[in-house]
Amino acid sequence: MSEPRPDAVQRFFGAALVAIGVLMMVLCGGCGAIIFLFYVFDGLAHPNDMPMAIIPIFVGGVPALIGLGLFAGGRALRRPTKPPPSSAPPPG
C-alpha cells in the first residue's frame, strides 16, 4: 500500500515556504556573514571597533533563523502524513 500524499495545495505551499526559507538563509545569512568578516578583520586593525561585529549577527542572523524555520515548516508540509498504526490481532 502506498503512503498517503499531501494534497496539491499543501505541497505547493510547502514548496513555496522551502524556496522562501532557502532564499532568506542564503541572502540574509550570506550577506551577514560577509559583513561580519569585514567587521572582524577591521576590528583586528582597530580593536576599539570590535564590538561593532555584533551588529551583522543580529541584522543578518535573525532573518536567516526565520528562513530556517520557514524551510523546516515547508519540509514538514511536503512530507506525507504517517498512517495510524494498524491494530494487529494478538498472536495466539
NORWOBEL-V926860 format. One line per field, one symbol per residue. phi: phi as a letter, one per 40 degrees, with the letter a starting at -180 (. if undefined). psi: psi as a letter, one per 20 degrees, with the letter a starting at -180 (. if undefined). burial: # if it has 24 or more other ideal C-beta (glycine too) atoms within 12 Angstrom, else .. A space follows every 50 residues. Layout:
# NORWOBEL-V926860
phi=???
psi=???
burial=???
This chain:
# NORWOBEL-V926860
phi=.cccbccccccccccccccccccccccccccccccdcccccccccbdccc ccccdccccbccccccccccccccccccccccccccccccci
psi=pqqpqqrhgghghghghggggggggggghgghgghghghghhhhhnhijh iiihghgghhhghhhghhghgghhhhhiqqqpqqpqoqqqq.
burial=.............#..##.##..##..##..#..##..#........... ..#..#...##.##..##.##..#..##..............
